[in-house]
Amino acid sequence: MAVLALAGDTMLGRRVAEVLAEDPRAPLVGPRLRAALAAADAVVLNLECCVSARGRRWLAPGKPFFFRAPPLAADRLAELGVRAVTLANNHALDYGRDALVDTLEHLAAAGVVAVGAGPDVAAARRPGALDVAGEPLALLGLTDHPADFAAAPDRPGVAFADLRSAVPGWVTAAIGGAGAPVLVSPHWGPNMATEPLPYVRRAAAELVAAGAALVAGHSAHVVQGVAGRVLFDLGDFLDDYAVHPTLRNDLGALWLVHLAGGTVRAVEAVPVRLRLALTELAAGDDAAWVRRRLRAACAALGTEARDDGDRVRIGSG
């Protein structure tokens, strides 16, 4: 059985970039988490920054945050076993289209598949192909914000999908025409939402009905529950973000999806603890907090989640 590791919002800019500038070999993850990543057959995450030494801040009224990682960040991701990332999010163009083009080039040079953004709209919407220990998998990235980042026929950008009205036809067509089981990775909904909004739930149901083998979302910065083949929010994985004292976005999960024959057989969540530029397996009270949070979030969606040693096993698999 193949094991796919999924991680949520990963941001290697700002103070994380400063750590890498000081020490390009800074570990980024602790040794036990590195071992967990290495035990998976592939790692896929949402890269919430551009990777470039160029560009200017995107001019948008009220935009508060701009994230840019140094070029070496692409290689550091590859060293952690990251095989693919989605760039369909609200930070891919933080430093403009030149920086986005650089991001695509740096990731490709490091052997990391990038989806959800591209030099034109066709490329941005195109699924990426993965082989996960003999299991073929197509990865489709999309984001419902911001509209001004959207790629066009003659303009680099992200795969924008206005999910509030309905899942666009190009998304369902991409799922149906992928020729392999599809992992859809949407950046949807607001920050710090502890449960999926009604439009997100509706969109998730439409993605599953269109044939998605798995839907793994992000954007909230906190883990949400699981319903069937939908992991509503993977939470944060690596960043320098301010920590909410109640929602605890410094506590998250590494998600392990067991695949066989193109079908999800089991899902496990391993608690993690985020510090500045260093994420580790959570322990003690931190790990217990994550497990409680996941059990409650899944129960609210009618899904059984139970402790299984140091992790949470979700569903009946």
C-alpha positions as CSV (number, residue, x, y, z in Angstrom):
1,M,0.0,0.0,0.0
2,A,1.3,3.4,-1.0
3,V,1.6,6.2,1.6
4,L,1.1,9.8,0.6
5,A,2.0,12.5,3.1
6,L,0.0,15.7,2.9
7,A,1.1,18.9,4.6
8,G,-0.8,22.2,4.8
9,D,0.3,25.8,4.4
10,T,4.1,26.0,4.1
11,M,5.7,29.5,4.1
12,L,9.5,29.8,3.7
13,G,9.6,33.6,3.4
14,R,9.9,36.5,5.9
15,R,11.6,35.3,9.1
16,V,12.0,31.8,7.8
17,A,13.9,33.3,4.9
18,E,16.1,35.2,7.4
19,V,16.9,31.9,9.2
20,L,17.8,30.3,5.8
21,A,20.0,33.3,4.9
22,E,21.8,32.9,8.2
23,D,22.2,29.2,7.8
24,P,21.2,27.7,4.5
25,R,21.3,24.2,6.1
26,A,18.9,25.1,8.9
27,P,17.0,21.9,9.6
28,L,13.4,23.2,9.1
29,V,11.9,20.0,10.6
30,G,13.0,18.0,13.6
31,P,14.6,14.5,13.3
32,R,11.5,12.5,14.2
33,L,9.3,14.4,11.7
34,R,12.0,14.1,9.1
35,A,11.9,10.3,9.6
36,A,8.1,10.4,9.3
37,L,8.4,12.2,6.0
38,A,11.0,9.8,4.8
39,A,8.8,6.9,5.6
40,A,6.1,8.2,3.2
41,D,6.3,7.4,-0.5
42,A,5.7,11.1,-1.5
43,V,5.0,14.4,0.2
44,V,2.6,17.0,-1.2
45,L,2.0,20.4,0.3
46,N,0.6,23.9,-0.3
47,L,3.6,26.3,-0.9
48,E,2.3,29.6,0.5
49,C,5.0,31.9,-0.9
50,C,7.0,32.5,-4.1
51,V,10.6,31.3,-4.5
52,S,12.6,34.0,-6.1
53,A,15.3,36.7,-5.6
54,R,13.3,39.1,-7.9
55,G,10.1,41.0,-8.0
56,R,8.1,43.8,-6.4
57,R,5.3,43.6,-4.0
58,W,1.9,43.1,-5.6
59,L,-0.1,46.3,-5.7
60,A,-3.5,45.6,-4.2
61,P,-5.4,47.8,-1.8
62,G,-5.3,46.5,1.8
63,K,-3.0,43.5,1.1
64,P,-1.1,43.1,4.3
65,F,1.3,40.2,3.8
66,F,4.0,39.4,1.2
67,F,6.0,36.2,1.3
68,R,9.1,35.4,-0.7
69,A,11.5,32.5,-0.1
70,P,15.1,32.4,-1.4
71,P,15.8,30.1,-4.4
72,L,17.5,27.5,-2.2
73,A,14.1,26.8,-0.6
74,A,13.1,24.7,-3.6
75,D,16.1,22.3,-3.0
76,R,15.3,22.2,0.8
77,L,11.8,21.1,0.1
78,A,13.0,18.4,-2.3
79,E,15.4,17.2,0.4
80,L,12.4,16.7,2.7
81,G,10.8,14.3,0.2
82,V,8.4,16.9,-1.3
83,R,7.5,15.6,-4.7
84,A,4.8,18.2,-5.6
85,V,3.3,21.5,-4.4
86,T,0.3,23.5,-5.2
87,L,0.8,27.2,-5.8
88,A,-2.9,28.0,-6.2
89,N,-3.2,30.4,-3.2
90,N,-3.2,34.0,-2.3
91,H,0.6,34.4,-2.0
92,A,1.9,32.9,-5.3
93,L,2.1,36.4,-6.8
94,D,3.1,38.3,-3.7
95,Y,6.2,39.6,-5.6
96,G,4.6,39.8,-9.1
97,R,4.6,37.6,-12.2
98,D,8.4,37.6,-12.6
99,A,8.8,36.0,-9.2
100,L,6.1,33.5,-10.0
101,V,7.9,32.4,-13.2
102,D,11.1,32.1,-11.1
103,T,9.2,29.9,-8.6
104,L,8.1,27.5,-11.3
105,E,11.7,27.3,-12.7
106,H,13.3,26.8,-9.3
107,L,10.8,24.0,-8.3
108,A,11.3,22.3,-11.7
109,A,15.1,22.4,-11.3
110,A,14.7,20.8,-7.9
111,G,12.5,18.0,-9.3
112,V,9.3,19.3,-7.6
113,V,6.1,19.2,-9.5
114,A,4.2,22.5,-9.3
115,V,0.4,22.8,-10.0
116,G,-2.2,25.5,-9.6
117,A,-0.1,28.3,-11.2
118,G,1.6,28.7,-14.6
119,P,2.8,31.0,-17.4
120,D,-0.8,31.0,-18.8
121,V,-4.3,29.8,-17.8
122,A,-4.0,26.5,-19.5
123,A,-0.8,25.6,-17.7
124,A,-2.2,26.9,-14.3
125,R,-5.2,24.6,-14.6
126,R,-3.3,21.5,-15.8
127,P,-3.1,18.6,-13.3
128,G,0.4,17.3,-12.4
129,A,1.2,13.6,-12.7
130,L,2.7,11.7,-9.7
131,D,3.6,8.1,-9.2
132,V,3.3,7.2,-5.5
133,A,5.0,3.8,-5.1
134,G,3.3,2.5,-8.2
135,E,0.0,4.3,-7.6
136,P,-0.6,6.9,-10.4
137,L,-2.1,10.1,-9.0
138,A,-3.0,13.4,-10.7
139,L,-2.8,16.6,-8.6
140,L,-5.1,19.5,-9.3
141,G,-4.6,22.8,-7.6
142,L,-7.1,25.7,-7.5
143,T,-7.9,28.7,-5.3
144,D,-11.0,30.8,-4.7
145,H,-9.1,33.9,-3.8
146,P,-7.9,36.4,-4.9
147,A,-9.4,37.0,-8.3
148,D,-6.7,39.4,-9.4
149,F,-4.1,36.6,-9.2
150,A,-6.0,34.6,-11.9
151,A,-3.9,33.4,-14.9
152,A,-5.1,34.4,-18.4
153,P,-4.3,33.1,-21.9
154,D,-1.5,35.6,-22.1
155,R,-0.6,36.2,-18.5
156,P,1.0,34.1,-15.7
157,G,-1.1,33.5,-12.6
158,V,-3.0,31.0,-10.5
159,A,-5.8,28.6,-11.2
160,F,-8.7,30.7,-9.9
161,A,-12.1,29.2,-9.3
162,D,-15.0,31.1,-7.9
163,L,-16.4,28.4,-5.7
164,R,-19.1,30.5,-4.0
165,S,-21.4,30.1,-7.0
166,A,-20.5,26.6,-8.2
167,V,-17.4,24.5,-9.1
168,P,-16.4,25.7,-12.6
169,G,-16.7,23.4,-15.5
170,W,-13.0,23.5,-16.2
171,V,-12.4,21.9,-12.8
172,T,-14.9,19.0,-13.3
173,A,-13.5,18.5,-16.8
174,A,-9.9,18.3,-15.5
175,I,-11.0,15.7,-12.9
176,G,-12.8,13.7,-15.5
177,G,-10.1,13.9,-18.1
178,A,-7.1,13.2,-15.8
179,G,-6.7,9.5,-16.7
180,A,-5.7,8.7,-13.1
181,P,-7.2,9.1,-9.6
182,V,-7.3,12.8,-8.8
183,L,-6.2,14.6,-5.6
184,V,-7.8,18.0,-5.7
185,S,-6.1,20.6,-3.5
186,P,-8.2,23.7,-3.1
187,H,-7.2,26.9,-1.2
188,W,-10.6,27.9,0.0
189,G,-12.4,29.8,2.8
190,P,-11.2,32.3,5.3
191,N,-8.4,32.2,7.8
192,M,-8.9,30.9,11.3
193,A,-12.2,29.2,10.5
194,T,-12.6,26.1,12.8
195,E,-15.1,24.4,10.4
196,P,-15.8,24.6,6.7
197,L,-18.3,27.2,5.6
198,P,-21.4,26.1,3.8
199,Y,-20.1,27.0,0.3
200,V,-16.9,25.0,1.0
201,R,-19.0,22.0,2.0
202,R,-21.1,22.3,-1.2
203,A,-18.0,22.7,-3.4
204,A,-16.4,19.6,-1.7
205,A,-19.5,17.5,-2.5
206,E,-19.4,18.7,-6.1
207,L,-15.7,17.8,-6.4
208,V,-16.4,14.3,-5.0
209,A,-19.4,13.9,-7.3
210,A,-17.1,14.8,-10.3
211,G,-14.9,11.9,-9.4
212,A,-12.1,13.3,-7.1
213,A,-10.4,10.4,-5.3
214,L,-9.4,12.8,-2.5
215,V,-9.9,16.5,-1.7
216,A,-7.4,18.1,0.6
217,G,-8.0,21.8,1.4
218,H,-6.1,24.6,3.1
219,S,-6.3,28.3,3.9
220,A,-7.8,28.3,7.4
221,H,-4.4,27.8,9.1
222,V,-6.0,25.4,11.5
223,V,-7.0,21.8,11.0
224,Q,-10.6,21.1,10.3
225,G,-12.5,17.8,10.2
226,V,-12.8,15.0,7.6
227,A,-15.9,13.8,5.8
228,G,-15.5,10.8,3.5
229,R,-12.9,11.6,0.9
230,V,-12.6,15.3,2.0
231,L,-9.9,16.6,4.3
232,F,-11.4,20.1,4.7
233,D,-8.2,21.8,6.0
234,L,-4.7,20.4,6.5
235,G,-3.7,23.3,8.8
236,D,-0.3,24.9,8.9
237,F,3.0,23.0,8.5
238,L,5.9,25.5,8.5
239,D,5.9,29.3,8.8
240,D,6.5,32.3,11.1
241,Y,2.9,33.2,11.7
242,A,1.5,34.9,14.8
243,V,-0.1,32.3,17.1
244,H,-3.7,32.5,18.0
245,P,-3.9,31.7,21.8
246,T,-7.1,29.7,21.5
247,L,-7.1,28.3,18.0
248,R,-3.4,27.3,18.3
249,N,-2.3,27.5,14.7
250,D,1.1,26.5,15.9
251,L,-0.3,23.0,16.4
252,G,-1.1,21.0,13.3
253,A,-0.8,17.7,11.6
254,L,1.1,15.7,9.0
255,W,-1.6,13.7,7.2
256,L,-0.8,10.1,6.0
257,V,-3.1,8.8,3.3
258,H,-2.9,5.1,2.5
259,L,-3.7,4.3,-1.2
260,A,-4.3,1.1,-3.0
261,G,-5.8,0.6,-6.4
262,G,-6.6,4.3,-6.7
263,T,-8.7,4.3,-3.6
264,V,-8.1,5.8,-0.2
265,R,-7.9,3.0,2.3
266,A,-7.0,4.9,5.5
267,V,-6.2,8.3,6.7
268,E,-4.0,9.1,9.7
269,A,-3.0,12.4,11.3
270,V,0.2,12.8,13.1
271,P,0.3,15.9,15.5
272,V,3.0,18.4,14.8
273,R,4.3,21.6,16.7
274,L,5.4,24.6,14.7
275,R,8.2,26.9,16.0
276,L,10.0,29.6,14.0
277,A,11.5,27.8,11.0
278,L,11.3,24.5,12.7
279,T,8.4,22.0,12.9
280,E,8.6,18.9,15.0
281,L,6.4,16.0,16.0
282,A,4.2,17.2,18.9
283,A,4.5,15.6,22.2
284,G,2.7,15.6,25.6
285,D,0.0,18.2,26.1
286,D,0.6,19.6,22.6
287,A,0.0,16.2,20.9
288,A,-3.1,15.6,23.1
289,W,-4.5,19.0,22.2
290,V,-4.2,18.2,18.5
291,R,-5.8,14.7,18.9
292,R,-8.8,16.2,20.9
293,R,-9.2,18.9,18.2
294,L,-9.2,16.4,15.4
295,R,-11.7,14.1,17.2
296,A,-14.1,16.9,17.8
297,A,-13.8,18.4,14.3
298,C,-14.4,15.0,12.7
299,A,-17.3,14.2,15.1
300,A,-19.0,17.5,14.0
301,L,-19.0,16.2,10.5
302,G,-20.3,12.7,11.4
303,T,-16.9,11.0,11.1
304,E,-15.3,8.7,13.6
305,A,-11.7,9.6,14.6
306,R,-9.9,7.7,17.3
307,D,-6.5,7.8,18.9
308,D,-4.1,5.2,17.7
309,G,-0.9,5.5,19.6
310,D,0.7,8.9,18.8
311,R,-1.7,9.6,15.9
312,V,-5.4,9.9,15.0
313,R,-6.9,7.3,12.7
314,I,-9.9,8.8,10.8
315,G,-12.8,6.8,9.4
316,S,-13.3,3.1,9.4
317,G,-10.2,2.2,7.5
